[in-house]
């Protein structure tokens, strides 16, 4: 009988090379499928927030939540029902791509807040007994400043330019809840994105939401109760408040140039 011949070293290396090639082709596709699943779950969370907001506005003459007296919109979370405040009881606070609060239950704070962190956990005052945390923020221009009203929102926009009620004309382009690195934000058309993609926390309000959690996109709930994914550069074309310049310096209509963007955001589509 002839002795059975085994694999040679060269044959094994060829097989390994073929497997490595197949994995290199399949892994990006698998990552895209996984990311698509996260985006769908995130959009589902925003639909739930739309439902919560719609119930609130129906009971309050179409008005969104109040803010703290004398403030331009801070700590709107205190006006939520307890079951919606708690980050432990209400997991729709978290995008699947941003679930770890930058401050944990024991008060320990991460050295930086990056785009895959959630904000919080904040405690005290009229907040939840568990504290509040999440990876979404509200468009502060939708809030109603409680009396005594300040003259402007954060950043100097007059209070009269805020939305405050749903059903406005063009509501499909008015964000009210968005993936963000803070629970509230007041973007301005002149504010650019953060210089660093992953440590994207910024003192400017547009930097709080211009975050690349979903391969060039992030998810937003709009004032007409729709939800959709928005390109990171598309944020400057949304109608954040009544007088927001949607043809500002970071839009094609405003003459934006490739060199105007930090390196991390340049490859993505302009609007």
C-alpha positions in Angstrom: 0.0 0.0 0.0 1.2 3.5 -0.8 1.9 5.7 2.3 -0.6 8.5 2.6 1.0 11.9 1.9 0.4 14.8 4.3 0.2 18.6 3.7 3.5 20.3 3.0 4.5 23.5 4.7 3.8 25.5 1.5 0.3 24.1 1.2 -0.4 25.0 4.8 0.8 28.5 4.3 -1.3 28.9 1.2 -4.4 27.8 3.1 -3.6 30.2 6.0 -3.1 33.0 3.4 -6.5 32.3 1.8 -8.2 32.3 5.2 -6.6 35.6 6.1 -7.6 37.1 2.8 -11.2 36.0 3.3 -11.3 37.4 6.9 -9.9 40.7 5.6 -12.8 40.8 3.1 -15.5 39.7 5.6 -14.5 41.6 8.7 -15.4 45.1 7.4 -18.8 43.8 6.2 -19.4 42.2 9.6 -18.5 45.5 11.3 -20.9 47.3 9.1 -23.7 44.9 10.0 -22.9 45.3 13.7 -22.9 49.0 13.4 -26.1 49.0 11.5 -27.7 47.1 14.3 -26.5 49.7 16.8 -27.9 52.5 14.7 -31.3 50.8 14.5 -31.4 50.4 18.2 -30.4 54.0 18.7 -33.1 55.2 16.3 -35.6 53.1 18.3 -34.6 54.9 21.5 -35.2 58.2 19.9 -38.6 57.1 18.7 -39.4 56.3 22.4 -38.3 59.8 23.4 -40.5 61.2 20.7 -43.4 59.4 22.3 -42.5 60.8 25.7 -42.3 64.3 24.3 -45.5 64.0 22.3 -47.4 62.9 25.4 -46.0 65.8 27.4 -46.8 68.4 24.7 -50.3 67.1 24.3 -50.9 67.7 28.0 -49.2 71.2 28.0 -50.7 73.1 25.0 -48.0 71.9 22.7 -45.2 73.2 24.9 -41.9 71.4 25.6 -40.3 71.2 29.0 -39.5 74.1 31.2 -36.0 75.0 32.3 -34.8 76.2 35.7 -36.1 79.7 36.7 -33.9 82.5 35.4 -31.8 80.1 33.3 -31.6 79.7 29.5 -32.5 76.0 29.7 -30.4 74.1 32.2 -31.5 71.0 34.0 -34.7 70.4 32.0 -34.3 66.7 33.2 -35.8 67.7 36.6 -39.2 68.1 34.9 -39.4 64.5 33.6 -41.4 61.9 35.4 -39.2 59.8 37.8 -39.6 56.7 35.6 -38.0 58.6 32.7 -35.3 60.4 34.7 -33.5 57.3 36.1 -30.6 56.0 34.0 -31.1 52.6 35.7 -34.8 52.2 35.0 -34.9 53.9 31.6 -32.3 52.3 29.3 -33.5 54.4 26.3 -31.1 57.1 27.6 -28.2 55.3 26.0 -27.1 54.8 22.4 -25.6 51.4 22.1 -22.4 53.1 21.0 -22.2 55.3 24.1 -23.3 53.4 27.2 -20.6 54.2 29.8 -21.1 57.4 31.9 -18.1 59.6 32.3 -18.8 59.7 36.0 -19.7 56.4 37.6 -22.0 55.5 40.5 -19.2 56.1 43.0 -18.3 59.6 41.8 -15.2 58.5 39.9 -14.6 60.5 36.8 -12.9 59.3 33.6 -9.9 61.4 32.5 -11.6 62.5 29.3 -15.1 62.4 27.8 -14.9 60.8 24.4 -17.5 60.2 21.8 -18.3 56.7 23.0 -18.9 57.8 26.6 -22.3 58.8 28.0 -22.6 62.0 30.2 -23.3 61.7 33.9 -24.0 60.3 36.4 -25.3 63.5 38.0 -27.2 63.4 41.3 -28.9 65.7 43.7 -31.5 68.4 43.6 -34.7 67.4 41.8 -33.0 64.8 39.7 -33.6 61.1 39.9 -32.8 59.2 43.1 -30.5 57.1 40.9 -28.9 60.2 39.2 -29.2 61.0 35.5 -26.9 59.9 32.7 -27.3 59.3 29.0 -25.8 59.7 25.5 -28.5 62.0 24.1 -29.0 65.8 24.6 -31.9 68.2 24.0 -31.8 71.1 21.6 -31.9 73.9 24.3 -33.8 76.2 21.9 -36.8 74.0 22.3 -37.0 74.7 26.0 -39.2 77.3 27.7 -37.2 79.4 30.2 -39.2 79.6 33.4 -39.9 83.0 35.1 -38.0 85.2 35.5 -37.0 84.7 31.9 -33.4 85.7 30.8 -33.0 87.8 27.7 -31.1 85.2 25.8 -30.2 81.5 25.6 -26.7 80.3 26.1 -24.6 81.9 23.4 -26.6 85.0 23.1 -29.6 83.9 21.0 -32.7 85.9 22.0 -35.3 83.8 23.8 -37.9 84.9 21.2 -36.0 82.9 18.6 -36.6 79.6 20.5 -39.2 77.0 19.3 -40.8 76.2 22.7 -43.7 74.5 21.0 -44.1 71.6 18.5 -45.8 71.8 15.1 -43.7 74.7 13.8 -43.3 75.2 10.0 -40.4 73.2 8.7 -40.4 71.0 11.9 -38.9 68.1 9.9 -35.6 70.1 9.9 -35.8 71.2 13.6 -33.9 68.8 15.9 -35.1 68.5 19.4 -33.2 65.4 20.7 -29.8 64.3 19.5 -26.8 62.1 20.2 -24.6 64.3 22.3 -21.9 64.6 25.0 -24.2 66.7 27.3 -27.8 66.8 28.2 -28.4 70.1 26.6 -26.8 72.2 23.8 -27.3 75.5 21.9 -25.3 75.3 18.7 -24.3 78.3 16.7 -23.6 78.4 12.9 -20.1 79.8 13.5 -19.0 77.0 15.8 -16.8 74.3 14.2 -16.3 70.7 15.1 -13.8 69.6 17.7 -10.3 69.3 16.5 -9.9 65.8 17.8 -12.3 63.1 16.7 -12.4 60.9 19.8 -11.9 63.5 22.6 -14.7 65.6 21.0 -16.0 67.3 24.2 -15.8 71.0 23.5 -16.9 74.2 25.2 -18.7 75.1 22.0 -22.2 73.7 21.7 -21.9 72.3 18.1 -18.9 70.3 19.4 -21.2 68.6 21.9 -23.1 66.8 19.1 -20.8 66.7 16.1 -19.6 63.3 17.1 -18.7 60.4 14.8 -20.5 57.5 16.6 -21.9 55.8 13.5 -19.3 56.0 10.7 -20.0 59.6 9.6 -23.6 59.8 10.9 -25.5 60.4 14.1 -29.2 60.0 15.0 -31.6 62.8 15.7 -35.3 63.1 16.7 -37.0 66.0 15.0 -39.8 68.3 16.0 -42.3 66.6 13.6 -41.7 63.4 15.6 -39.6 61.8 12.9 -36.2 60.3 13.5 -33.4 59.8 11.0 -29.6 59.5 10.7 -27.8 62.7 9.8 -24.3 63.3 8.4 -21.9 64.9 10.8 -21.5 67.9 8.4 -25.3 68.1 7.9 -25.7 69.5 11.4 -24.9 73.0 10.2 -27.9 72.9 7.8 -30.5 72.1 10.5 -32.8 74.8 11.8 -31.7 74.8 15.5 -33.6 78.0 16.2 -35.9 80.3 14.2 -33.0 82.5 13.0 -30.3 79.9 12.7 -28.3 80.5 9.5 -28.5 77.3 7.6 -26.1 78.8 4.9 -23.4 79.5 7.4 -19.6 79.2 7.0 -19.6 75.4 7.5 -22.1 74.7 4.6 -21.6 74.5 0.9 -24.0 77.4 0.5 -21.7 79.4 2.8 -18.6 78.5 0.8 -17.0 76.0 3.1 -13.6 74.6 2.0 -12.0 71.3 2.7 -9.3 73.1 4.6 -11.9 74.5 7.0 -12.5 71.1 8.5 -10.3 69.1 10.9 -8.7 66.1 9.4 -11.0 63.5 11.0 -14.2 65.0 9.4 -12.8 65.9 5.9 -13.6 62.6 4.2 -17.3 62.8 5.0 -19.9 64.4 2.7 -20.4 68.2 2.6 -23.9 69.7 2.7 
